[in-house]
Amino acid sequence: MYCKNCGTELPKDAKYCKNCGEKTINQLETKQPNVSSPYKPYNSEVEESPNPQPLQKIVTESKKETPDHQETQNNSNKIKSNNLNWILWWKIDKDDLNRQIEYYNSLKITQSYRGISTLLVLFSVGLSIILIITGILESYALFDAVIFLFLVIFIYKGHKWAMLLMMIFWTIEKLYGLITGGGILTIVWWITFMGPFYKAFRVEQVRGKKLEE
């Protein structure tokens, strides 16, 4: 079976594409409601209904019950939700969460939340070292970099405690920066990193519960 969106080869029982996250035909078929046509075939021998339903009402009801119309509406809601993901960093789409768990070991580092969190931490550490060398940051910032490097190893391995500690350290560091005059950029920096950190934590939390069942 192949993904209808990107063409990636998938297992027969796959519900989501491991490359682009698109729902597969199996998933769509399970969600597709049984729709009966609102129109009846013409039969001259059958007596016409005394209260015929207006054509406009029939068309309106047909649109409401059409699976394609429902799928389009769901996609529209998903796009609106994705636009708020940056601000509402603690929100994670249910389908996305299921995809992260189903393809936990096969997702690329840039697709899994633990992988994205790892890359962000490494980027932050690298940037801090550059700023320390150039004299923009004080040398004490190197202590934070060492802690982050220690935690990122366990974050990539999927340890919830490391993700939780990372969120705590990151919040304390940015709160201190905000108090010392960091401004709005500090808040933006905090939100940008907290989203993947928290979502990686949620994936491990839900995945752990499923493994216990």
C-alpha positions as a Markdown table, in Angstrom:
| # | Residue | x | y | z |
|---|---|---|---|---|
| 1 | Met | 0.0 | 0.0 | 0.0 |
| 2 | Tyr | 1.2 | 3.5 | -0.8 |
| 3 | Cys | 0.4 | 6.9 | 0.7 |
| 4 | Lys | -2.1 | 8.8 | -1.5 |
| 5 | Asn | -0.4 | 12.1 | -0.7 |
| 6 | Cys | 3.4 | 11.5 | -0.9 |
| 7 | Gly | 3.6 | 8.0 | -2.4 |
| 8 | Thr | 5.6 | 6.4 | 0.5 |
| 9 | Glu | 5.2 | 2.6 | 0.7 |
| 10 | Leu | 3.3 | 1.7 | 3.9 |
| 11 | Pro | 2.3 | -1.6 | 5.7 |
| 12 | Lys | -1.2 | -2.9 | 4.8 |
| 13 | Asp | -2.5 | -2.1 | 8.3 |
| 14 | Ala | -1.0 | 1.4 | 8.6 |
| 15 | Lys | -3.4 | 4.1 | 9.7 |
| 16 | Tyr | -1.1 | 7.1 | 9.0 |
| 17 | Cys | 1.7 | 7.8 | 6.6 |
| 18 | Lys | 5.0 | 7.7 | 8.5 |
| 19 | Asn | 6.5 | 10.3 | 6.2 |
| 20 | Cys | 3.8 | 13.1 | 5.9 |
| 21 | Gly | 1.2 | 12.1 | 8.5 |
| 22 | Glu | -1.7 | 11.8 | 6.0 |
| 23 | Lys | -4.4 | 9.4 | 6.9 |
| 24 | Thr | -4.4 | 6.1 | 4.9 |
| 25 | Ile | -7.2 | 4.6 | 3.0 |
| 26 | Asn | -7.8 | 2.1 | 5.9 |
| 27 | Gln | -8.2 | 5.0 | 8.3 |
| 28 | Leu | -10.6 | 6.9 | 6.0 |
| 29 | Glu | -12.7 | 3.8 | 5.4 |
| 30 | Thr | -13.2 | 3.2 | 9.1 |
| 31 | Lys | -14.3 | 6.8 | 9.6 |
| 32 | Gln | -16.5 | 7.0 | 6.5 |
| 33 | Pro | -20.2 | 7.1 | 7.5 |
| 34 | Asn | -22.8 | 5.1 | 5.7 |
| 35 | Val | -24.5 | 7.7 | 3.5 |
| 36 | Ser | -27.8 | 7.0 | 1.8 |
| 37 | Ser | -28.8 | 9.1 | -1.2 |
| 38 | Pro | -31.6 | 11.6 | -0.4 |
| 39 | Tyr | -33.1 | 11.1 | -3.9 |
| 40 | Lys | -35.5 | 8.3 | -4.8 |
| 41 | Pro | -35.7 | 6.7 | -8.3 |
| 42 | Tyr | -38.6 | 7.9 | -10.3 |
| 43 | Asn | -41.5 | 5.4 | -10.6 |
| 44 | Ser | -44.6 | 6.5 | -12.5 |
| 45 | Glu | -46.7 | 3.8 | -10.8 |
| 46 | Val | -45.9 | 5.1 | -7.3 |
| 47 | Glu | -48.2 | 7.7 | -6.0 |
| 48 | Glu | -46.4 | 11.1 | -5.4 |
| 49 | Ser | -46.0 | 12.2 | -1.8 |
| 50 | Pro | -48.6 | 14.7 | -0.7 |
| 51 | Asn | -45.8 | 16.7 | 1.1 |
| 52 | Pro | -42.8 | 16.7 | -1.3 |
| 53 | Gln | -39.5 | 17.8 | 0.3 |
| 54 | Pro | -38.2 | 21.1 | -1.2 |
| 55 | Leu | -35.2 | 20.6 | -3.6 |
| 56 | Gln | -33.1 | 23.2 | -1.8 |
| 57 | Lys | -33.6 | 21.4 | 1.6 |
| 58 | Ile | -32.6 | 18.0 | 0.0 |
| 59 | Val | -29.4 | 19.5 | -1.5 |
| 60 | Thr | -28.5 | 21.1 | 1.8 |
| 61 | Glu | -29.0 | 17.9 | 3.8 |
| 62 | Ser | -27.0 | 16.0 | 1.1 |
| 63 | Lys | -24.1 | 18.3 | 1.5 |
| 64 | Lys | -24.2 | 17.9 | 5.3 |
| 65 | Glu | -24.1 | 14.1 | 5.1 |
| 66 | Thr | -21.5 | 13.7 | 2.3 |
| 67 | Pro | -18.2 | 12.1 | 3.5 |
| 68 | Asp | -16.1 | 14.4 | 1.2 |
| 69 | His | -17.7 | 17.4 | 2.8 |
| 70 | Gln | -17.0 | 16.1 | 6.3 |
| 71 | Glu | -13.4 | 15.4 | 5.3 |
| 72 | Thr | -13.0 | 18.9 | 3.9 |
| 73 | Gln | -14.4 | 20.4 | 7.1 |
| 74 | Asn | -12.0 | 18.3 | 9.2 |
| 75 | Asn | -9.0 | 19.4 | 7.1 |
| 76 | Ser | -10.1 | 23.0 | 7.5 |
| 77 | Asn | -10.4 | 22.7 | 11.3 |
| 78 | Lys | -7.0 | 20.9 | 11.3 |
| 79 | Ile | -5.4 | 23.9 | 9.4 |
| 80 | Lys | -6.9 | 26.3 | 11.9 |
| 81 | Ser | -5.6 | 24.2 | 14.7 |
| 82 | Asn | -2.1 | 24.1 | 13.2 |
| 83 | Asn | -2.0 | 27.9 | 12.9 |
| 84 | Leu | -2.5 | 28.1 | 16.7 |
| 85 | Asn | 0.0 | 25.4 | 17.5 |
| 86 | Trp | 2.8 | 27.9 | 17.9 |
| 87 | Ile | 0.9 | 29.9 | 20.6 |
| 88 | Leu | -1.0 | 27.0 | 22.2 |
| 89 | Trp | 2.2 | 25.0 | 22.5 |
| 90 | Trp | 0.7 | 22.5 | 25.0 |
| 91 | Lys | -1.9 | 21.4 | 22.4 |
| 92 | Ile | -1.2 | 18.2 | 20.4 |
| 93 | Asp | -3.5 | 16.8 | 17.7 |
| 94 | Lys | -4.9 | 13.4 | 18.5 |
| 95 | Asp | -4.1 | 12.0 | 15.0 |
| 96 | Asp | -0.6 | 13.4 | 15.3 |
| 97 | Leu | -0.1 | 11.9 | 18.7 |
| 98 | Asn | -1.2 | 8.5 | 17.4 |
| 99 | Arg | 1.1 | 8.8 | 14.4 |
| 100 | Gln | 4.1 | 9.6 | 16.8 |
| 101 | Ile | 3.4 | 6.5 | 18.8 |
| 102 | Glu | 2.6 | 4.1 | 15.9 |
| 103 | Tyr | 5.8 | 5.1 | 14.0 |
| 104 | Tyr | 7.9 | 5.8 | 17.1 |
| 105 | Asn | 11.0 | 4.0 | 16.0 |
| 106 | Ser | 10.8 | 4.8 | 12.3 |
| 107 | Leu | 10.2 | 8.6 | 12.2 |
| 108 | Lys | 13.1 | 10.7 | 11.2 |
| 109 | Ile | 14.8 | 12.9 | 13.8 |
| 110 | Thr | 13.1 | 16.0 | 12.2 |
| 111 | Gln | 9.7 | 14.3 | 12.4 |
| 112 | Ser | 9.5 | 13.0 | 16.0 |
| 113 | Tyr | 9.1 | 15.4 | 18.9 |
| 114 | Arg | 11.9 | 13.9 | 20.8 |
| 115 | Gly | 14.2 | 14.3 | 17.8 |
| 116 | Ile | 13.1 | 17.9 | 17.2 |
| 117 | Ser | 13.6 | 18.6 | 21.0 |
| 118 | Thr | 17.1 | 17.1 | 20.7 |
| 119 | Leu | 18.0 | 19.3 | 17.7 |
| 120 | Leu | 16.7 | 22.4 | 19.5 |
| 121 | Val | 18.7 | 21.8 | 22.6 |
| 122 | Leu | 21.9 | 21.2 | 20.5 |
| 123 | Phe | 21.2 | 24.4 | 18.6 |
| 124 | Ser | 20.8 | 26.3 | 21.9 |
| 125 | Val | 24.0 | 24.8 | 23.3 |
| 126 | Gly | 26.0 | 25.6 | 20.1 |
| 127 | Leu | 24.6 | 29.2 | 20.1 |
| 128 | Ser | 25.5 | 29.7 | 23.8 |
| 129 | Ile | 29.1 | 28.5 | 23.2 |
| 130 | Ile | 29.5 | 30.9 | 20.3 |
| 131 | Leu | 28.1 | 33.8 | 22.4 |
| 132 | Ile | 30.4 | 32.9 | 25.3 |
| 133 | Ile | 33.5 | 32.8 | 23.0 |
| 134 | Thr | 32.6 | 36.2 | 21.5 |
| 135 | Gly | 32.1 | 37.7 | 25.0 |
| 136 | Ile | 28.3 | 38.4 | 24.6 |
| 137 | Leu | 27.4 | 35.9 | 27.3 |
| 138 | Glu | 29.1 | 35.5 | 30.7 |
| 139 | Ser | 31.1 | 32.3 | 31.3 |
| 140 | Tyr | 28.6 | 31.0 | 33.8 |
| 141 | Ala | 26.3 | 30.2 | 30.8 |
| 142 | Leu | 28.7 | 27.4 | 30.0 |
| 143 | Phe | 27.3 | 25.6 | 33.1 |
| 144 | Asp | 23.8 | 25.7 | 31.6 |
| 145 | Ala | 25.2 | 24.3 | 28.3 |
| 146 | Val | 26.8 | 21.3 | 30.1 |
| 147 | Ile | 23.5 | 20.5 | 31.9 |
| 148 | Phe | 21.6 | 20.7 | 28.6 |
| 149 | Leu | 24.1 | 18.4 | 26.9 |
| 150 | Phe | 23.6 | 15.9 | 29.7 |
| 151 | Leu | 19.8 | 16.0 | 29.5 |
| 152 | Val | 19.6 | 15.9 | 25.7 |
| 153 | Ile | 21.1 | 12.4 | 25.7 |
| 154 | Phe | 18.2 | 11.0 | 27.7 |
| 155 | Ile | 15.7 | 13.2 | 25.9 |
| 156 | Tyr | 16.6 | 11.5 | 22.6 |
| 157 | Lys | 16.3 | 8.1 | 24.4 |
| 158 | Gly | 12.8 | 8.9 | 25.4 |
| 159 | His | 13.1 | 9.5 | 29.2 |
| 160 | Lys | 10.3 | 11.5 | 30.6 |
| 161 | Trp | 12.2 | 12.8 | 33.6 |
| 162 | Ala | 14.8 | 14.3 | 31.3 |
| 163 | Met | 12.1 | 16.1 | 29.3 |
| 164 | Leu | 10.5 | 17.4 | 32.5 |
| 165 | Leu | 13.8 | 18.7 | 33.9 |
| 166 | Met | 14.5 | 20.3 | 30.5 |
| 167 | Met | 11.2 | 22.2 | 30.6 |
| 168 | Ile | 11.9 | 23.3 | 34.2 |
| 169 | Phe | 15.5 | 24.5 | 33.5 |
| 170 | Trp | 14.4 | 26.2 | 30.3 |
| 171 | Thr | 11.6 | 28.0 | 32.1 |
| 172 | Ile | 13.9 | 29.2 | 35.0 |
| 173 | Glu | 16.5 | 30.3 | 32.6 |
| 174 | Lys | 14.1 | 32.4 | 30.4 |
| 175 | Leu | 12.3 | 33.8 | 33.5 |
| 176 | Tyr | 15.7 | 35.0 | 34.7 |
| 177 | Gly | 16.4 | 36.5 | 31.3 |
| 178 | Leu | 13.0 | 38.2 | 31.3 |
| 179 | Ile | 13.7 | 39.7 | 34.8 |
| 180 | Thr | 17.1 | 41.0 | 33.7 |
| 181 | Gly | 15.6 | 42.8 | 30.7 |
| 182 | Gly | 15.3 | 40.1 | 28.0 |
| 183 | Gly | 12.1 | 41.5 | 26.6 |
| 184 | Ile | 9.6 | 39.9 | 24.2 |
| 185 | Leu | 12.3 | 38.0 | 22.5 |
| 186 | Thr | 12.8 | 35.9 | 25.6 |
| 187 | Ile | 9.1 | 34.9 | 25.7 |
| 188 | Val | 9.2 | 34.0 | 22.0 |
| 189 | Trp | 12.4 | 31.9 | 22.5 |
| 190 | Trp | 10.7 | 30.1 | 25.5 |
| 191 | Ile | 7.5 | 29.3 | 23.6 |
| 192 | Thr | 9.4 | 28.1 | 20.5 |
| 193 | Phe | 11.2 | 25.4 | 22.6 |
| 194 | Met | 8.5 | 24.5 | 25.1 |
| 195 | Gly | 6.2 | 23.2 | 22.4 |
| 196 | Pro | 8.4 | 20.3 | 21.2 |
| 197 | Phe | 9.6 | 19.7 | 24.8 |
| 198 | Tyr | 6.0 | 19.2 | 26.1 |
| 199 | Lys | 4.8 | 17.3 | 23.1 |
| 200 | Ala | 7.7 | 14.9 | 23.4 |
| 201 | Phe | 6.8 | 14.4 | 27.0 |
| 202 | Arg | 3.2 | 13.7 | 26.1 |
| 203 | Val | 4.2 | 11.1 | 23.5 |
| 204 | Glu | 6.3 | 9.3 | 26.0 |
| 205 | Gln | 3.5 | 9.5 | 28.6 |
| 206 | Val | 0.8 | 8.1 | 26.4 |
| 207 | Arg | 3.2 | 5.5 | 24.9 |
| 208 | Gly | 4.2 | 4.3 | 28.3 |
| 209 | Lys | 0.5 | 3.8 | 29.3 |
| 210 | Lys | -0.2 | 1.8 | 26.1 |
| 211 | Leu | 2.9 | -0.4 | 26.7 |
| 212 | Glu | 1.6 | -1.2 | 30.2 |
| 213 | Glu | -1.8 | -2.3 | 28.9 |
